[in-house]
Amino acid sequence: MIVDAHHHLWDPARRDYPWMVPALAEPFGLEDLRRVTRAAGVDRTVLVQTVSDLAETQEFLDVAAASGGLVAGVVGWVDHARDVPGQVDGLRHRELLKGVRHQVEDEPDPDWLLRPEVVRALGAVGDLVVDLLVRWDQLPAAAELARRCEGTSFVLDHGAKPPLGSGDLPAWERGVTALASRPNVRCKVSGLFTLAHQEHLGPAVDHVLTAFGADRLLFGTDWPVSTLAHDYPTVVERTRSLLDPLSPDERAAVLAGNAVRTYHLAP
């Protein structure tokens, strides 16, 4: 089994996506997802928010409910600086809501995650997962947040986008190591092929493997963003090749089992 623990859907005709580059400005919907997952042999997915809009979360939950089990969970958006439990309570009846995310990487303050209202809110999300979309310079704050909110389960998206080929890579490595020291944090091997060619990804992948271990890594494609580099089946295949050093059981955990356990997906 393969679970794609990180992908998106969007339609630029319905709403604005401030981060979107022109090459991605076309609709990607459920039928597109069915087509590419079928071609790649992916069994289930986790659909992740793309904008700060609660209406999108509601729409994604509707998509998941209509997917026939393909979209097994949704990571939606809620305002992390407001009453997160109150916002989530309005969605509790939607059993496919598995987590929440805010695009923290767009917040200029490297310590934004440590604002009292954010710490308070994320410490009260219950059994929902908090996806962390952060820059490398926000990793120390993320590690401290995880320490303060030890009852909350966190997942680092895209390995915090390692700054490959720059002088900042050692600082990224230290930040990842510090975050991985918190037992309530996991990490997605996702979104890497838009950062660099595969031959340059080895050191970064090796570092997250060493820091988190195979039992705390999740596979994700970051599709359709990943189409900037490769088509969907190629991303799946090339990610699998990055996991070649692992044992068969470890690969199975990264490709499916860890996502099922982390997001409490239906068996």
Backbone hydrogen bonds in HBPLUS format (Angstrom, degrees):
<---DONOR---> <-ACCEPTOR-->    atom                        ^
c    i                          cat <-CA-CA->   ^        H-A-AA   ^      H-
h    n   atom  resd res      DA  || num        DHA   H-A  angle D-A-AA Bond
n    s   type  num  typ     dist DA aas  dist angle  dist       angle   num
A0043-ASP N   A0002-ILE O   2.88 MM  41  5.48 147.2  1.99 141.4 151.4     1
A0044-ARG N   A0002-ILE O   3.35 MM  42  6.80 159.6  2.39 149.7 154.4     2
A0003-VAL N   A0255-LEU O   2.74 MM 252  5.99 172.5  1.75 162.1 161.0     3
A0004-ASP N   A0044-ARG O   2.89 MM  40  6.34 153.1  1.96 158.9 155.6     4
A0046-VAL N   A0004-ASP O   2.81 MM  42  6.30 135.7  2.01 163.4 158.8     5
A0005-ALA N   A0219-PHE O   2.89 MM 214  5.90 162.0  1.92 149.4 149.2     6
A0222-ASP N   A0006-HIS O   2.76 MM 216  5.35 159.3  1.80 162.3 157.9     7
A0007-HIS N   A0046-VAL O   3.27 MM  39  6.54 136.1  2.48 161.1 168.0     8
A0048-VAL N   A0007-HIS O   2.85 MM  41  5.89 168.7  1.86 171.3 174.6     9
A0008-HIS N   A0223-TRP O   2.77 MM 215  6.14 156.1  1.83 156.3 162.7    10
A0010-TRP N   A0028-PHE O   3.05 MM  18  5.39 148.2  2.16 137.4 147.3    11
A0028-PHE N   A0010-TRP O   2.83 MM  18  5.39 164.0  1.85 156.7 160.9    12
A0014-ARG N   A0011-ASP O   2.86 MM   3  5.56 161.9  1.89 125.5 131.2    13
A0020-MET N   A0017-TYR O   2.98 MM   3  5.45 161.1  2.01 122.1 128.1    14
A0024-LEU N   A0021-VAL O   2.96 MM   3  5.72 162.3  1.99 127.1 132.6    15
A0025-ALA N   A0022-PRO O   3.09 MM   3  5.13 164.8  2.12 110.0 114.9    16
A0026-GLU N   A0024-LEU O   2.78 MM   2  5.75 139.4  1.94 108.5  95.8    17
A0032-ASP N   A0029-GLY O   3.11 MM   3  5.34 121.5  2.47 101.5 115.8    18
A0033-LEU N   A0029-GLY O   3.02 MM   4  6.38 153.9  2.09 150.0 158.1    19
A0034-ARG N   A0030-LEU O   2.87 MM   4  6.21 157.4  1.92 153.0 159.0    20
A0035-ARG N   A0031-GLU O   3.09 MM   4  6.26 158.6  2.14 142.0 147.2    21
A0036-VAL N   A0032-ASP O   3.06 MM   4  6.38 166.6  2.08 155.9 157.8    22
A0037-THR N   A0033-LEU O   2.96 MM   4  5.98 166.9  1.97 156.8 160.9    23
A0038-ARG N   A0034-ARG O   3.02 MM   4  5.97 155.0  2.09 142.3 149.5    24
A0039-ALA N   A0035-ARG O   3.15 MM   4  6.34 155.7  2.21 142.7 149.0    25
A0040-ALA N   A0036-VAL O   3.07 MM   4  6.24 139.4  2.24 139.8 150.1    26
A0041-GLY N   A0037-THR O   2.90 MM   4  5.86 116.4  2.31 142.7 156.7    27
A0042-VAL N   A0037-THR O   2.95 MM   5  4.85 158.5  2.00 141.7 143.8    28
A0041-GLY N   A0038-ARG O   3.40 MM   3  5.23 152.8  2.48  95.8 103.4    29
A0045-THR N   A0070-LEU O   2.78 MM  25  6.10 139.9  1.93 161.3 164.3    30
A0072-ALA N   A0045-THR O   2.84 MM  27  5.68 138.1  2.02 144.9 154.6    31
A0047-LEU N   A0073-GLY O   2.94 MM  26  6.32 157.7  1.99 158.7 153.7    32
A0075-VAL N   A0047-LEU O   2.80 MM  28  6.15 162.0  1.83 155.4 159.8    33
A0049-GLN N   A0075-VAL O   2.85 MM  26  6.07 140.5  2.00 165.1 176.8    34
A0053-ASP N   A0051-VAL O   2.98 MM   2  5.58 127.1  2.27 107.4  91.9    35
A0056-GLU N   A0053-ASP O   3.05 MM   3  5.51 132.8  2.28 107.8 118.9    36
A0058-GLN N   A0054-LEU O   3.14 MM   4  6.56 156.8  2.20 150.1 155.3    37
A0059-GLU N   A0055-ALA O   2.98 MM   4  6.27 158.3  2.03 148.2 154.3    38
A0060-PHE N   A0056-GLU O   2.79 MM   4  6.05 159.8  1.83 156.2 161.7    39
A0061-LEU N   A0057-THR O   2.98 MM   4  6.23 153.1  2.06 148.9 155.9    40
A0062-ASP N   A0058-GLN O   3.08 MM   4  6.39 147.0  2.19 143.1 152.0    41
A0062-ASP N   A0059-GLU O   3.10 MM   3  5.05 118.7  2.49  93.0 108.2    42
A0063-VAL N   A0059-GLU O   2.91 MM   4  6.27 154.3  1.98 149.6 157.1    43
A0064-ALA N   A0060-PHE O   2.86 MM   4  6.12 163.2  1.89 151.7 155.8    44
A0065-ALA N   A0061-LEU O   3.03 MM   4  6.17 157.6  2.08 141.7 147.6    45
A0066-ALA N   A0062-ASP O   3.07 MM   4  6.29 136.8  2.27 140.4 151.6    46
A0066-ALA N   A0063-VAL O   3.06 MM   3  5.13 129.0  2.33  97.0 110.9    47
A0067-SER N   A0064-ALA O   3.15 MM   3  5.10 162.7  2.18 104.7 109.8    48
A0070-LEU N   A0067-SER O   3.45 MM   3  5.41 169.9  2.46 104.0 105.9    49
A0074-VAL N   A0096-LEU O   2.80 MM  22  5.97 141.2  1.95 166.1 165.7    50
A0098-LYS N   A0074-VAL O   2.86 MM  24  5.57 164.2  1.88 148.9 154.3    51
A0099-GLY N   A0074-VAL O   3.32 MM  25  6.60 144.4  2.45 146.1 141.4    52
A0076-GLY N   A0099-GLY O   2.94 MM  23  6.27 141.0  2.09 148.0 135.7    53
A0101-ARG N   A0076-GLY O   2.77 MM  25  6.07 136.1  1.96 154.0 164.0    54
A0082-ARG N   A0079-ASP O   3.13 MM   3  5.56 165.8  2.15 117.0 119.7    55
A0084-VAL N   A0082-ARG O   2.80 MM   2  5.76 113.1  2.25 118.5 101.8    56
A0087-GLN N   A0083-ASP O   2.98 MM   4  6.31 154.6  2.05 152.5 160.0    57
A0088-VAL N   A0084-VAL O   2.81 MM   4  6.00 163.9  1.84 162.3 167.2    58
A0089-ASP N   A0085-PRO O   2.83 MM   4  5.92 148.0  1.93 145.2 153.6    59
A0091-LEU N   A0088-VAL O   2.71 MM   3  5.21 159.3  1.76 118.1 125.5    60
A0092-ARG N   A0089-ASP O   3.38 MM   3  5.09 161.1  2.42  97.3 102.7    61
A0094-ARG N   A0091-LEU O   2.78 MM   3  5.46 161.4  1.82 123.8 130.3    62
A0097-LEU N   A0094-ARG O   3.05 MM   3  5.93 169.6  2.07 129.8 131.3    63
A0129-VAL N   A0098-LYS O   3.02 MM  31  6.33 171.0  2.03 139.6 141.1    64
A0100-VAL N   A0129-VAL O   2.82 MM  29  6.36 147.8  1.92 161.7 171.9    65
A0131-ASP N   A0100-VAL O   2.94 MM  31  6.19 160.1  1.98 162.5 168.3    66
A0104-VAL N   A0102-HIS O   2.76 MM   2  5.52 129.8  2.01 112.5  96.3    67
A0106-ASP N   A0103-GLN O   3.02 MM   3  5.87 165.3  2.05 121.7 126.3    68
A0107-GLU N   A0104-VAL O   2.86 MM   3  5.27 163.7  1.89 117.2 122.9    69
A0105-GLU N   A0133-LEU O   2.91 MM  28  5.93 124.1  2.23 148.2 149.4    70
A0112-TRP N   A0109-ASP O   3.14 MM   3  5.16 156.0  2.20 116.6 114.1    71
A0114-LEU N   A0111-ASP O   2.90 MM   3  5.46 156.6  1.96 118.1 125.8    72
A0115-ARG N   A0112-TRP O   3.15 MM   3  5.58 168.0  2.17 117.9 119.0    73
A0118-VAL N   A0115-ARG O   2.86 MM   3  5.33 128.0  2.14 113.9 128.3    74
A0119-VAL N   A0115-ARG O   3.01 MM   4  6.28 164.7  2.03 162.9 167.8    75
A0120-ARG N   A0116-PRO O   2.95 MM   4  6.01 164.3  1.97 148.6 153.6    76
A0121-ALA N   A0117-GLU O   3.05 MM   4  6.06 153.5  2.13 132.0 139.2    77
A0122-LEU N   A0118-VAL O   2.88 MM   4  6.06 171.1  1.89 159.8 161.6    78
A0123-GLY N   A0119-VAL O   3.02 MM   4  6.01 131.1  2.27 141.2 152.5    79
A0124-ALA N   A0121-ALA O   3.09 MM   3  5.43 160.0  2.13 109.7 114.8    80
A0128-LEU N   A0125-VAL O   3.43 MM   3  5.76 167.6  2.45 124.2 125.5    81
A0130-VAL N   A0153-SER O   2.88 MM  23  6.26 164.6  1.90 159.3 164.5    82
A0155-VAL N   A0130-VAL O   2.99 MM  25  6.30 149.6  2.09 144.6 145.3    83
A0132-LEU N   A0155-VAL O   2.70 MM  23  5.86 164.6  1.72 159.4 158.6    84
A0157-ASP N   A0132-LEU O   2.91 MM  25  5.68 173.0  1.91 142.1 144.2    85
A0138-GLN N   A0135-ARG O   2.99 MM   3  5.30 156.1  2.05 109.0 116.8    86
A0139-LEU N   A0136-TRP O   3.22 MM   3  5.38 165.1  2.24 107.3 111.4    87
A0142-ALA N   A0138-GLN O   3.02 MM   4  6.30 153.0  2.09 148.9 157.5    88
A0143-ALA N   A0139-LEU O   2.90 MM   4  6.17 155.4  1.97 157.3 163.0    89
A0144-GLU N   A0140-PRO O   3.07 MM   4  6.34 157.4  2.12 146.4 152.2    90
A0145-LEU N   A0141-ALA O   2.83 MM   4  6.05 154.5  1.89 148.8 156.5    91
A0146-ALA N   A0142-ALA O   2.96 MM   4  6.20 160.0  2.00 148.2 152.8    92
A0147-ARG N   A0143-ALA O   3.05 MM   4  6.33 143.9  2.18 139.7 149.6    93
A0148-ARG N   A0144-GLU O   2.96 MM   4  6.26 158.3  2.01 151.0 156.2    94
A0149-CYS N   A0145-LEU O   2.85 MM   4  6.00 146.2  1.96 151.1 161.4    95
A0152-THR N   A0149-CYS O   3.00 MM   3  5.54 167.8  2.02 121.1 124.7    96
A0154-PHE N   A0184-ASN O   2.89 MM  30  6.18 173.7  1.90 167.3 169.5    97
A0186-ARG N   A0154-PHE O   2.88 MM  32  6.24 147.9  1.98 138.1 148.0    98
A0156-LEU N   A0186-ARG O   2.73 MM  30  6.11 165.8  1.75 145.3 146.0    99
A0188-LYS N   A0156-LEU O   2.84 MM  32  6.06 163.3  1.87 173.4 167.6   100
A0160-ALA N   A0157-ASP O   3.01 MM   3  6.09 168.9  2.02 135.2 136.8   101
A0161-LYS N   A0158-HIS O   2.81 MM   3  5.43 150.7  1.89 120.3 128.6   102
A0164-LEU N   A0162-PRO O   2.80 MM   2  5.56 133.3  2.02 110.8  95.7   103
A0166-SER N   A0163-PRO O   3.26 MM   3  5.85 140.4  2.43 140.9 137.3   104
A0171-ALA N   A0168-ASP O   3.10 MM   3  5.40 119.1  2.49 105.8 120.2   105
A0172-TRP N   A0168-ASP O   3.03 MM   4  6.37 154.6  2.10 153.9 162.0   106
A0173-GLU N   A0169-LEU O   2.88 MM   4  6.17 159.6  1.92 157.1 162.4   107
A0174-ARG N   A0170-PRO O   2.98 MM   4  6.27 158.4  2.03 147.9 153.0   108
A0175-GLY N   A0171-ALA O   2.95 MM   4  6.15 157.1  2.00 145.8 152.5   109
A0176-VAL N   A0172-TRP O   2.86 MM   4  6.11 160.3  1.90 157.3 162.1   110
A0177-THR N   A0173-GLU O   2.97 MM   4  6.14 162.7  2.00 149.1 154.1   111
A0178-ALA N   A0174-ARG O   2.98 MM   4  6.19 159.1  2.02 148.3 153.7   112
A0179-LEU N   A0175-GLY O   2.97 MM   4  6.19 160.7  2.01 148.2 153.5   113
A0180-ALA N   A0176-VAL O   2.82 MM   4  5.96 159.6  1.86 152.6 158.7   114
A0181-SER N   A0177-THR O   3.14 MM   4  6.30 125.2  2.46 136.4 149.0   115
A0181-SER N   A0178-ALA O   3.23 MM   3  5.26 141.4  2.39  95.3 106.2   116
A0182-ARG N   A0179-LEU O   3.11 MM   3  5.75 164.3  2.14 116.0 121.0   117
A0185-VAL N   A0182-ARG O   3.21 MM   3  5.84 145.4  2.33 128.9 127.5   118
A0187-CYS N   A0216-ARG O   2.99 MM  29  6.41 159.3  2.04 161.0 167.6   119
A0218-LEU N   A0187-CYS O   2.86 MM  31  6.19 148.8  1.96 148.1 154.4   120
A0189-VAL N   A0218-LEU O   2.69 MM  29  5.94 160.4  1.72 162.2 168.8   121
A0220-GLY N   A0189-VAL O   3.24 MM  31  6.08 153.0  2.31 139.4 131.7   122
A0195-LEU N   A0192-LEU O   2.92 MM   3  5.32 157.7  1.97 112.8 120.1   123
A0200-HIS N   A0197-HIS O   2.92 MM   3  5.67 159.1  1.96 123.8 130.4   124
A0201-LEU N   A0198-GLN O   3.03 MM   3  5.22 165.0  2.05 112.6 117.5   125
A0205-VAL N   A0201-LEU O   3.01 MM   4  6.18 169.9  2.02 165.9 169.3   126
A0206-ASP N   A0202-GLY O   2.81 MM   4  5.92 165.0  1.83 160.5 165.4   127
A0207-HIS N   A0203-PRO O   2.97 MM   4  6.11 147.8  2.07 139.0 147.4   128
A0208-VAL N   A0204-ALA O   3.09 MM   4  6.47 160.5  2.13 152.9 156.4   129
A0209-LEU N   A0205-VAL O   2.95 MM   4  6.12 155.1  2.01 150.7 158.3   130
A0210-THR N   A0206-ASP O   2.91 MM   4  6.11 156.7  1.97 146.2 152.3   131
A0211-ALA N   A0207-HIS O   2.82 MM   4  5.96 162.4  1.85 151.1 156.6   132
A0212-PHE N   A0208-VAL O   2.90 MM   4  5.73 168.6  1.91 143.8 147.7   133
A0213-GLY N   A0209-LEU O   2.82 MM   4  4.96 137.9  2.00 123.3 136.6   134
A0216-ARG N   A0213-GLY O   3.08 MM   3  5.78 168.4  2.09 122.1 125.1   135
A0219-PHE N   A0254-VAL O   2.99 MM  35  5.73 132.4  2.22 164.1 150.3   136
A0225-VAL N   A0222-ASP O   2.94 MM   3  5.73 111.1  2.42 138.4 144.1   137
A0226-SER N   A0222-ASP O   3.10 MM   4  5.55 143.8  2.24 115.5 123.2   138
A0227-THR N   A0224-PRO O   2.87 MM   3  5.39 159.3  1.91 116.2 123.0   139
A0228-LEU N   A0225-VAL O   3.09 MM   3  6.06 170.6  2.10 126.8 129.5   140
A0229-ALA N   A0226-SER O   2.92 MM   3  5.63 161.9  1.95 119.3 125.1   141
A0230-HIS N   A0226-SER O   2.99 MM   4  6.20 164.2  2.01 159.7 159.0   142
A0235-VAL N   A0231-ASP O   3.10 MM   4  6.42 155.8  2.16 155.4 162.6   143
A0236-VAL N   A0232-TYR O   3.08 MM   4  6.40 163.0  2.11 159.9 164.3   144
A0237-GLU N   A0233-PRO O   2.95 MM   4  6.15 167.4  1.96 150.3 153.7   145
A0238-ARG N   A0234-THR O   2.82 MM   4  5.92 166.0  1.84 153.7 157.9   146
A0239-THR N   A0235-VAL O   2.94 MM   4  5.98 151.1  2.03 143.9 151.6   147
A0240-ARG N   A0236-VAL O   3.03 MM   4  6.26 157.7  2.08 147.5 153.8   148
A0241-SER N   A0237-GLU O   3.04 MM   4  6.37 146.9  2.15 142.6 151.7   149
A0242-LEU N   A0238-ARG O   3.14 MM   4  6.43 139.9  2.30 137.1 146.8   150
A0242-LEU N   A0239-THR O   3.03 MM   3  5.07 125.0  2.34  96.3 110.8   151
A0243-LEU N   A0240-ARG O   3.02 MM   3  5.14 140.3  2.18  98.9 110.7   152
A0244-ASP N   A0241-SER O   3.20 MM   3  5.18 164.1  2.23 107.4 108.8   153
A0246-LEU N   A0243-LEU O   2.99 MM   3  5.71 162.2  2.02 125.7 131.3   154
A0251-ARG N   A0247-SER O   2.88 MM   4  6.16 162.3  1.91 161.5 166.4   155
A0252-ALA N   A0248-PRO O   2.99 MM   4  6.17 157.9  2.04 146.0 152.1   156
A0253-ALA N   A0249-ASP O   3.04 MM   4  6.28 146.6  2.16 141.0 149.8   157
A0254-VAL N   A0250-GLU O   3.02 MM   4  6.34 162.3  2.06 153.9 157.4   158
A0255-LEU N   A0251-ARG O   2.87 MM   4  5.99 163.3  1.90 155.3 160.3   159
A0256-ALA N   A0252-ALA O   3.04 MM   4  5.92 128.4  2.32 135.8 146.0   160
A0257-GLY N   A0252-ALA O   3.20 MM   5  6.40 157.4  2.26 141.7 143.0   161
A0258-ASN N   A0253-ALA O   2.77 MM   5  5.20 172.0  1.77 140.5 140.7   162
A0259-ALA N   A0256-ALA O   3.07 MM   3  5.52 120.7  2.43 111.2 125.4   163
A0260-VAL N   A0256-ALA O   3.10 MM   4  6.37 161.5  2.13 159.1 165.0   164
A0261-ARG N   A0257-GLY O   3.05 MM   4  6.29 161.8  2.08 151.9 156.3   165
A0262-THR N   A0258-ASN O   2.81 MM   4  5.87 164.5  1.84 149.2 154.5   166
A0263-TYR N   A0259-ALA O   2.99 MM   4  5.86 171.3  2.00 149.3 152.1   167
A0265-LEU N   A0260-VAL O   2.99 MM   5  4.77 148.9  2.09 131.1 139.6   168
